[in-house]
Amino acid sequence: MPDRLKDKVAVISGGSSGIGAAAARLFVAEGARVIVADLQEPLDQRLADLIASEPDRIQFKKCDVSVEAEIVAAIDAAVSAFGKLDAIVACAGVPGMGAAVDIDSDHWDRTFAINARGVFLFTKYAVPHMIEAGGGSIINISSAFGIVAGPHFAAYAASKGAVRNFSKSTALDYVGHGIRSNSVHPGYIDTPMVQNIVNNAPDINAAQAMFNSLQPGGKAGVPEDIAWGCVYLASDEARFVNGAELVIDGGLLAR
C-alpha cells in the first residue's frame, strides 16, 4: 500500500546510519517529509544521495542528542521547512557495555544522556508541535534488552528499560491530544554500532559468536526490519496502538 505516510512530517534522530537511516529512506518512500538529525553526516550512501537529490522532501540537521538546544533546533527545522510535525523516531543510541563493577559513572551518565535523556528531550519539544498539528506519533527505539537483561550491558539495558516505561508514561499523558507513544524493541540487528562492538572486541570471533547466539537461527536482522515497524507506528494504520512495545527481534525473547 503506497503513500502510507503521505503528507506527514517526521524527525528521525540517529538517522545517519543503521536503523535510523533505513527509517528515513522508507519514510520518504512512503510519502513523508523528513529531517534526519544526527551528530555525524549520513554514512548510508543511499540516504546521502536521497538528501542531495530531494531537499524538498528530506534534509539533514546536525544534532547531538545530549545537547538540549540542538534537539530544539532539529524539531524547529522540521516545522520551519515543512510546516508541522507529525512523528518523531528517537533512534540515536550508544551501546553502554560493561557490568556494574567494570564501568565508571561517566560511562553510565553518557549512556543515559544519549539513550534516555535524549529520548525525553525529543518528546518534550515534539509534543507542543504535535498538539498544534492535532496529534502525532512518538516512536522510541528501545531494545530487546529494554525488556530483559543481557550480561555485560548494564548501562545499556537500564537506559533502554527507561525508554520503555517513559514511552508508556507519555502515552497516558497525551492520549487526549491524539498523540500516540510507543517503543520498538529490536533484537540483534546488523548495524554499524554492532559492527563497531565486534570489531573493537579483544576477540572478534568470540564477540561475533556471542551476538549470533542471541538470535534463534544465529542470524541478525537488517535495519529495514525495524524501519518497517516504524513506518507502521507512524501511519494511520496504527491509530489505536498506544503505550505498546513493538518487539521485532527474530524470536530472541521467545526463549
C-alpha positions as CSV (number, residue, x, y, z in Angstrom):
1,M,0.0,0.0,0.0
2,P,1.9,3.1,-1.2
3,D,1.9,6.5,0.4
4,R,1.3,5.2,3.9
5,L,2.9,8.4,5.3
6,K,1.6,10.8,2.7
7,D,1.8,14.5,3.9
8,K,3.3,13.5,7.3
9,V,6.4,15.3,8.7
10,A,8.9,13.4,10.8
11,V,12.2,14.0,12.6
12,I,14.5,10.9,13.0
13,S,17.4,11.2,15.4
14,G,20.4,8.9,14.9
15,G,19.3,9.0,11.3
16,S,22.6,8.9,9.5
17,S,23.2,5.1,9.7
18,G,21.7,1.8,10.6
19,I,18.1,1.7,11.7
20,G,17.6,5.5,11.6
21,A,18.9,5.8,8.1
22,A,16.7,2.9,6.9
23,A,13.7,4.6,8.6
24,A,14.5,7.9,6.9
25,R,14.6,6.3,3.5
26,L,11.4,4.3,4.0
27,F,9.5,7.3,5.4
28,V,10.3,9.3,2.3
29,A,9.4,6.4,0.1
30,E,6.0,6.3,1.8
31,G,5.3,9.9,1.3
32,A,6.7,11.7,4.4
33,R,9.0,14.7,4.6
34,V,11.9,14.1,7.0
35,I,14.6,15.8,9.0
36,V,17.5,13.5,9.6
37,A,19.1,14.6,12.9
38,D,22.5,13.2,13.8
39,L,25.9,14.2,15.1
40,Q,27.6,12.8,12.0
41,E,26.9,13.3,8.3
42,P,25.0,10.5,6.7
43,L,27.1,7.3,6.4
44,D,24.4,5.5,4.4
45,Q,25.2,6.4,0.8
46,R,21.7,5.8,-0.3
47,L,20.5,8.2,2.3
48,A,23.1,10.8,1.4
49,D,22.1,10.6,-2.3
50,L,18.4,11.0,-1.4
51,I,19.2,14.1,0.7
52,A,21.2,15.6,-2.1
53,S,18.6,14.9,-4.8
54,E,15.3,15.6,-2.8
55,P,15.9,18.6,-0.5
56,D,12.2,19.4,-0.6
57,R,11.4,16.0,1.0
58,I,14.4,15.3,3.2
59,Q,17.1,17.3,4.9
60,F,20.0,16.8,7.3
61,K,20.3,18.7,10.5
62,K,23.4,18.2,12.7
63,C,22.3,17.3,16.2
64,D,23.9,15.9,19.3
65,V,21.0,14.5,21.3
66,S,22.8,15.1,24.6
67,V,22.6,18.9,23.9
68,E,19.1,20.3,24.6
69,A,19.4,23.3,22.3
70,E,20.4,21.1,19.3
71,I,17.3,18.9,19.8
72,V,15.1,22.1,19.9
73,A,16.8,23.2,16.6
74,A,16.2,19.9,14.9
75,I,12.5,20.0,15.8
76,D,12.2,23.6,14.8
77,A,13.9,22.8,11.5
78,A,11.2,20.4,10.6
79,V,8.4,22.8,11.4
80,S,10.2,25.6,9.6
81,A,10.9,23.6,6.4
82,F,7.8,21.5,6.2
83,G,5.1,23.4,8.2
84,K,4.3,21.0,11.0
85,L,5.4,17.9,12.9
86,D,3.6,14.5,12.9
87,A,6.1,12.0,14.0
88,I,9.5,11.5,15.7
89,V,11.7,8.4,15.7
90,A,14.2,8.6,18.6
91,C,16.8,6.3,17.3
92,A,20.1,7.8,18.5
93,G,21.9,5.4,20.9
94,V,25.2,4.1,22.2
95,P,26.0,0.6,23.4
96,G,26.8,1.2,27.1
97,M,28.7,-2.0,27.6
98,G,30.1,-3.5,30.8
99,A,28.9,-4.9,34.1
100,A,28.4,-2.6,37.1
101,V,31.8,-3.0,38.6
102,D,33.6,-2.6,35.2
103,I,32.1,0.8,34.2
104,D,32.6,4.2,35.7
105,S,30.0,6.8,36.5
106,D,30.9,8.9,33.4
107,H,30.2,5.9,31.2
108,W,26.9,5.4,32.9
109,D,26.0,9.1,32.6
110,R,27.0,9.3,28.9
111,T,24.9,6.2,28.1
112,F,21.8,7.7,29.8
113,A,22.4,11.2,28.3
114,I,22.0,9.8,24.8
115,N,19.8,6.7,25.2
116,A,17.3,8.0,27.8
117,R,17.7,11.8,28.3
118,G,17.8,12.4,24.5
119,V,14.5,10.5,24.1
120,F,12.9,12.5,26.9
121,L,14.0,15.8,25.3
122,F,12.8,14.8,21.8
123,T,9.4,14.1,23.3
124,K,9.4,17.2,25.4
125,Y,9.9,19.5,22.4
126,A,7.9,17.5,19.9
127,V,4.7,17.3,21.9
128,P,3.7,21.0,21.6
129,H,4.0,20.9,17.9
130,M,2.1,17.7,17.7
131,I,-0.7,19.2,19.8
132,E,-0.8,22.1,17.3
133,A,-1.0,19.6,14.4
134,G,-3.9,17.8,16.0
135,G,-1.9,14.7,17.0
136,G,1.1,12.7,16.3
137,S,3.2,9.5,16.8
138,I,6.2,9.2,19.1
139,I,8.4,6.2,18.3
140,N,11.2,5.5,20.7
141,I,13.8,2.8,19.8
142,S,14.4,0.7,22.9
143,S,15.8,-2.8,22.6
144,A,15.1,-6.4,23.5
145,F,17.4,-5.6,26.4
146,G,14.9,-3.0,27.5
147,I,12.6,-5.9,28.4
148,V,15.1,-8.5,29.5
149,A,18.6,-8.0,30.7
150,G,21.8,-9.1,28.9
151,P,25.2,-9.8,30.5
152,H,27.8,-7.0,30.3
153,F,25.2,-4.4,29.1
154,A,24.3,-2.9,32.5
155,A,24.1,0.8,31.4
156,Y,22.6,0.0,28.0
157,A,19.8,-2.3,29.4
158,A,19.0,0.2,32.2
159,S,18.7,3.1,29.7
160,K,16.6,1.1,27.3
161,G,14.3,-0.1,30.1
162,A,13.9,3.6,30.9
163,V,12.9,4.3,27.3
164,R,10.3,1.6,27.5
165,N,8.5,2.9,30.6
166,F,8.9,6.6,29.6
167,S,7.1,5.8,26.4
168,K,4.2,4.3,28.3
169,S,4.0,7.4,30.6
170,T,4.0,9.7,27.6
171,A,1.2,7.6,26.0
172,L,-1.0,8.1,29.1
173,D,-0.2,11.8,29.4
174,Y,-1.0,12.9,25.9
175,V,-3.6,10.4,24.6
176,G,-6.2,13.1,25.0
177,H,-4.3,15.2,22.4
178,G,-4.3,12.5,19.8
179,I,-0.6,11.7,20.4
180,R,0.5,8.1,20.5
181,S,3.8,7.0,22.1
182,N,5.2,3.5,21.6
183,S,8.6,1.8,22.0
184,V,10.3,-0.5,19.5
185,H,12.4,-3.4,20.7
186,P,14.9,-4.7,18.2
187,G,16.8,-7.9,18.6
188,Y,20.3,-8.4,17.1
189,I,20.4,-6.1,14.1
190,D,23.4,-5.8,11.8
191,T,24.1,-2.1,12.2
192,P,27.3,0.0,12.4
193,M,27.0,0.2,16.2
194,V,27.0,-3.6,16.5
195,Q,29.8,-3.9,13.9
196,N,31.9,-1.5,16.0
197,I,31.4,-3.5,19.1
198,V,32.5,-6.6,17.3
199,N,35.5,-5.0,15.6
200,N,36.8,-3.4,18.8
201,A,36.4,-6.5,21.0
202,P,39.6,-8.3,22.2
203,D,38.4,-11.4,20.4
204,I,36.4,-10.5,17.3
205,N,35.3,-14.1,16.6
206,A,34.1,-14.6,20.2
207,A,32.2,-11.3,20.0
208,Q,30.5,-12.2,16.7
209,A,29.7,-15.6,18.1
210,M,28.1,-14.0,21.2
211,F,25.8,-11.9,19.0
212,N,24.9,-14.8,16.7
213,S,24.0,-16.9,19.8
214,L,21.4,-14.3,20.8
215,Q,19.2,-15.0,17.8
216,P,17.3,-18.2,17.2
217,G,18.8,-19.4,13.9
218,G,22.0,-17.4,14.6
219,K,21.3,-14.7,12.1
220,A,21.0,-11.0,12.6
221,G,18.2,-8.8,11.3
222,V,18.8,-5.9,9.0
223,P,17.9,-2.2,9.7
224,E,14.9,-2.3,7.3
225,D,13.3,-5.0,9.5
226,I,13.0,-2.4,12.3
227,A,12.3,0.6,10.0
228,W,9.2,-1.0,8.6
229,G,7.8,-1.3,12.1
230,C,8.5,2.5,12.5
231,V,6.6,3.1,9.3
232,Y,3.6,1.2,10.7
233,L,3.7,3.1,14.0
234,A,3.9,6.5,12.2
235,S,1.0,5.6,9.9
236,D,-2.7,5.9,10.5
237,E,-2.9,2.1,10.4
238,A,-1.6,2.2,14.0
239,R,-4.1,4.8,15.2
240,F,-5.2,2.5,18.1
241,V,-1.7,1.5,19.0
242,N,-0.6,3.5,22.1
243,G,1.7,2.7,25.0
244,A,2.7,-0.6,23.3
245,E,6.0,-2.4,22.9
246,L,6.6,-3.5,19.3
247,V,9.1,-6.3,19.6
248,I,10.9,-7.0,16.3
249,D,13.6,-9.5,17.4
250,G,13.5,-12.6,15.3
251,G,12.4,-14.7,18.2
252,L,15.1,-13.6,20.7
253,L,12.5,-13.0,23.5
254,A,10.6,-16.2,22.7
255,R,13.1,-18.3,24.6
